[in-house]
Amino acid sequence: MSKLYVTSQAHTPLDGVRQALHRAKRATSDMTDADLGPVELLHLFDQIEDMLEQLEQQDVDVRVERAQFESVQRQLDRRKGKFLRCVGQALAEERSRIEPARSHWWWYLDQAAGKQRRRRLRRVAAGTVAVIVVLVAAWLAYQEFLAPPPEVGQAYRRMEAGKAHLAEGDIRGALEAYTAATALTPDDPEPWLWKGVLHDQLGEQAGAREAFAIAERLYETSFDFMLNRGRVYLQSGNVEKARADAQAAIEENPTLGWGYYLRAGVAVREGDQQAALADLEQVIELAQERGNGSLEAMAITQRAQLIQMGSIPTPD
C-alpha cells in the first residue's frame, strides 16, 4: 500500500485533494523538490486518483479538481525526460514491488518513453531508407537517361590533361592527350581543333591540315569553324593565327558580331585597349540589332572590365 503523502491538516476529503494537487503541481514543476522525491510523487498521484474516485462515488462534484489533476498529469508527461533522469532505476524497482494497475500510467513512464524512442528510430530509419531509395533511383535514372556515355567523360579528362601539359609547356604531351580524345569522341570538333593547332605549333603542317579538315566537316558552316579555330589559337597563345581567323570570320559574316568579339580578345591579349573597346562597341551594336542578348551581355561585361581596370587584363 502507498504511503500517506497528504497532509493531516486537511479538514475535509476535498481539502485533502486540493492540498495534494498543490503539492503534485509544485513537485512536477520542480523535479528537485527535496520534500517530495520522484518516487513519492508517483505515490502522491496514486492517492489523488484514489481520493477523486472515492469522492465521485459519493456524488461530490470534483470536476474542477479532476481537470487540475489531468493538467498535472500532462505536465509530468511533457517533462518525463527530466523525471526519468531524476528517478533512475528506482522507478522500475518500486513498480516491481507494488505492481500498480496499468491505468496508473505514471508508473510506466519509462516503458512509454522507450516505445516513443523506438517509434522515432523506426521513423528515422524509414526516412533514411526512403532517401536512399530516392537517391538510388535518381542515380539510376541519371545513368540510364541523362549521363553521357563513358567515352565522353574519358575524352573530357584527356582534354583536361592536354591543357595541363600545355600549361607546363609540354606541347608534345598535350598533342598526345588531345589525339587520345579524338579517338574517344571522333564526332566532337573541339579536340580536333586542338590537335590541329598543336601540330601547327610543332611545325607539323600535314598533321594540322588533316585535323583541321576533319574539324571543319564537323561544323555546320565554315564561319563556325573559323571562329572556333581562332578561339583555340588565341587560347594557345598564337595571336597572329587567331587574328587571321577573326578577320576571316568578320569578312564572311560581318553582321553577326562574333568575329569582332574574337578580334577584341586578340586586342586584349596584345594590350591594345582602344582597339579592343572599338570592337566591343561594334559587337554590342550588332548584338542589339539581331536580338542576341547573350553576346551583348558578354561584350558589355568585357567592356566594363577594360574601362574599370584602366588597362588590359591578362587572359587566363
C-alpha positions in Angstrom: 0.0 0.0 0.0 1.2 3.5 -0.8 2.5 5.7 2.0 0.4 8.7 3.0 1.7 11.8 1.2 -1.3 14.1 2.0 -1.0 16.4 5.0 -3.2 15.5 8.0 -4.2 19.2 8.3 -7.0 18.8 5.7 -10.4 19.5 7.2 -12.4 17.6 4.6 -11.6 15.0 1.9 -12.0 17.7 -0.8 -9.5 19.8 1.1 -7.1 16.9 1.1 -7.4 16.5 -2.7 -6.7 20.2 -3.2 -3.6 20.1 -0.9 -2.4 17.0 -2.7 -2.9 18.6 -6.1 -0.9 21.7 -4.9 2.0 19.5 -3.8 1.9 17.5 -7.0 1.9 20.6 -9.2 4.8 22.1 -7.3 6.8 18.8 -7.4 6.1 18.3 -11.1 7.3 21.8 -11.8 10.5 21.3 -9.8 11.9 17.8 -10.1 14.5 18.6 -7.5 11.9 19.2 -4.7 13.6 18.0 -1.5 10.3 17.4 0.3 8.9 15.0 -2.4 11.2 12.7 -4.4 10.2 11.4 -7.8 9.0 8.0 -6.5 7.0 9.7 -3.8 5.4 12.0 -6.4 4.0 8.9 -8.2 2.6 7.6 -4.9 1.0 11.0 -4.4 -0.6 10.6 -7.9 -2.0 7.3 -6.7 -3.5 8.9 -3.7 -5.0 11.7 -5.6 -6.6 9.3 -8.1 -8.0 7.2 -5.2 -9.4 10.2 -3.4 -11.0 11.5 -6.5 -12.6 8.2 -7.2 -14.0 8.0 -3.7 -15.4 11.5 -3.8 -17.0 10.8 -7.2 -18.6 7.6 -5.8 -20.1 9.9 -3.1 -21.5 12.2 -5.8 -19.2 15.0 -4.8 -18.6 17.5 -7.6 -14.9 17.2 -8.3 -14.9 18.3 -11.9 -12.5 21.2 -11.2 -10.1 19.0 -9.2 -10.3 16.3 -11.9 -9.3 18.8 -14.6 -6.5 20.1 -12.4 -5.2 16.6 -11.9 -5.3 15.9 -15.6 -3.3 19.1 -16.2 -0.7 18.0 -13.7 -0.5 14.6 -15.4 0.0 16.3 -18.8 2.8 18.4 -17.2 4.5 15.2 -16.0 4.2 13.6 -19.4 5.7 16.6 -21.1 8.6 16.6 -18.6 9.1 12.8 -18.5 12.6 13.0 -19.8 13.8 15.0 -16.9 11.7 13.0 -14.5 13.2 9.7 -15.7 16.7 11.1 -15.4 15.9 12.0 -11.8 14.2 8.8 -10.8 16.6 6.4 -12.5 16.3 2.7 -11.6 14.2 3.5 -8.6 11.0 3.6 -10.8 11.3 0.0 -12.1 12.2 -1.3 -8.6 9.3 0.4 -6.9 6.9 -0.7 -9.7 8.0 -4.3 -9.3 7.4 -4.0 -5.6 3.9 -2.5 -5.7 2.7 -3.8 -9.1 0.4 -0.8 -9.9 -2.6 -1.0 -12.3 -1.9 -0.1 -15.9 -4.5 2.7 -15.5 -1.9 4.4 -13.3 0.2 5.1 -16.3 2.7 7.3 -14.5 4.3 4.2 -13.1 5.1 3.1 -16.7 6.7 6.3 -17.9 10.0 4.6 -18.7 8.3 2.0 -20.8 6.2 4.6 -22.7 9.4 6.7 -23.3 11.1 3.6 -24.6 8.3 2.9 -27.1 8.4 6.5 -28.2 12.2 6.2 -28.8 11.7 3.1 -30.8 8.9 4.7 -32.9 11.2 7.7 -33.6 14.0 5.3 -34.6 11.7 3.5 -36.9 10.6 6.7 -38.5 14.1 7.9 -38.9 15.1 4.6 -40.3 12.2 4.6 -42.7 13.0 8.2 -43.7 16.7 7.2 -44.3 15.7 4.3 -46.4 13.3 6.5 -48.4 16.0 9.0 -49.0 18.4 6.2 -50.1 15.8 4.8 -52.4 15.2 8.2 -53.9 18.9 8.8 -54.4 19.5 5.4 -55.9 16.5 5.8 -58.2 17.8 9.3 -59.2 21.3 7.9 -59.8 19.9 5.0 -61.9 17.7 7.4 -63.9 20.7 9.7 -64.5 22.8 6.7 -65.6 20.0 5.4 -67.8 18.7 8.6 -69.4 21.0 11.6 -68.7 24.5 10.5 -68.1 26.9 11.0 -71.0 28.4 7.8 -72.5 31.6 6.8 -70.6 33.8 7.7 -73.6 32.6 11.3 -73.3 33.8 11.6 -69.7 37.1 9.9 -70.7 37.6 12.3 -73.6 36.9 15.3 -71.3 39.6 14.0 -68.8 42.0 13.6 -71.7 41.4 17.2 -72.9 41.9 18.5 -69.3 45.2 16.6 -69.2 46.1 18.3 -72.5 45.5 21.7 -71.0 47.7 20.8 -68.1 50.5 19.7 -70.4 50.2 22.9 -72.4 50.4 25.0 -69.2 53.7 23.3 -68.4 55.0 24.0 -71.9 54.8 20.3 -72.9 53.3 20.7 -76.4 54.0 17.1 -77.4 52.3 15.7 -74.3 49.3 18.0 -74.9 49.1 16.7 -78.5 49.1 13.1 -77.4 46.3 13.8 -74.9 44.1 15.6 -77.5 44.8 12.9 -80.0 43.5 10.3 -77.5 40.4 12.5 -77.0 39.7 12.5 -80.8 39.8 8.7 -80.7 37.2 8.6 -77.9 34.8 11.2 -79.4 35.6 11.5 -83.1 32.4 13.5 -83.7 33.4 16.3 -81.3 35.3 19.1 -83.3 36.9 20.6 -80.2 39.8 18.0 -79.7 40.3 18.0 -83.5 40.8 21.8 -83.4 43.3 21.5 -80.5 45.1 18.7 -82.4 45.5 20.9 -85.5 46.6 23.9 -83.5 49.2 21.8 -81.6 50.5 20.2 -84.8 50.8 23.7 -86.2 52.8 24.9 -83.2 55.2 21.9 -83.7 55.6 22.8 -87.4 53.8 19.6 -88.5 51.7 21.1 -91.2 50.4 17.8 -92.7 49.0 16.8 -89.3 47.5 20.2 -88.8 45.8 20.2 -92.2 44.3 16.8 -91.6 43.0 17.6 -88.2 41.5 21.0 -89.4 39.8 19.3 -92.3 38.1 16.8 -90.0 37.1 19.6 -87.6 35.6 21.7 -90.4 33.5 18.9 -91.6 32.0 18.6 -88.1 30.9 22.2 -88.0 27.7 23.3 -89.8 29.4 26.3 -91.5 32.9 27.4 -92.3 32.1 30.6 -90.2 31.7 28.4 -87.1 34.9 26.5 -87.9 37.0 29.7 -88.4 35.5 31.3 -85.3 36.3 28.3 -83.1 39.7 27.7 -84.5 40.6 31.3 -83.9 39.4 30.9 -80.3 41.7 27.8 -79.8 44.6 29.6 -81.4 44.0 32.5 -79.0 43.8 30.2 -76.0 47.1 28.5 -77.1 48.8 31.9 -77.4 49.1 32.2 -81.2 47.6 35.7 -81.6 48.6 36.0 -85.3 46.7 33.0 -86.3 43.8 34.0 -84.1 43.6 37.4 -85.7 43.6 35.9 -89.1 40.7 33.6 -88.3 38.8 36.5 -86.6 39.3 38.7 -89.7 38.1 35.8 -92.0 35.0 35.3 -89.8 34.2 39.0 -90.0 34.5 39.1 -93.8 32.4 36.0 -94.2 29.6 37.3 -91.9 30.1 40.9 -90.8 26.6 41.2 -89.2 26.8 38.5 -86.5 29.3 40.2 -84.1 31.1 37.1 -83.1 34.1 37.8 -85.3 34.5 41.2 -83.7 34.3 39.7 -80.3 37.1 37.3 -81.2 39.2 40.1 -82.6 38.6 42.1 -79.4 40.1 39.2 -77.5 43.1 39.3 -79.7 43.5 43.0 -79.0 43.2 42.3 -75.3 46.0 39.8 -75.5 48.2 42.3 -77.4 47.5 45.1 -74.9 45.7 47.3 -77.4 42.9 48.6 -75.2 41.4 51.1 -77.7 41.1 48.5 -80.5 39.5 46.1 -78.0 37.0 48.7 -76.9 36.2 49.7 -80.5 35.5 46.1 -81.4 33.4 45.5 -78.3 31.3 48.6 -79.2 30.7 47.1 -82.6 29.7 43.8 -81.0 27.2 45.5 -78.7 25.6 47.3 -81.6 25.3 44.2 -83.9 24.0 42.1 -81.0 21.3 44.6 -80.2 20.3 44.7 -83.9 20.0 40.9 -84.0 18.5 40.5 -80.5 21.4 38.4 -79.3 21.2 39.1 -75.6 23.9 36.7 -74.5 26.5 38.1 -76.9 25.5 41.7 -75.9 25.9 40.8 -72.2 29.3 39.3 -72.7 30.5 42.3 -74.7 29.2 44.8 -72.1 30.8 42.9 -69.3 34.2 42.7 -71.1 34.0 46.4 -71.9 33.2 47.3 -68.3 36.2 45.3 -67.1 38.5 47.1 -69.5 37.2 50.5 -68.5 37.3 49.8 -64.8 40.8 48.3 -64.7 42.2 51.1 -66.9 44.5 48.5 -68.5 44.2 45.3 -70.3 43.6 42.3 -68.0 45.9 39.3 -68.6 43.9 36.5 -70.1 43.9 33.1 -68.4 
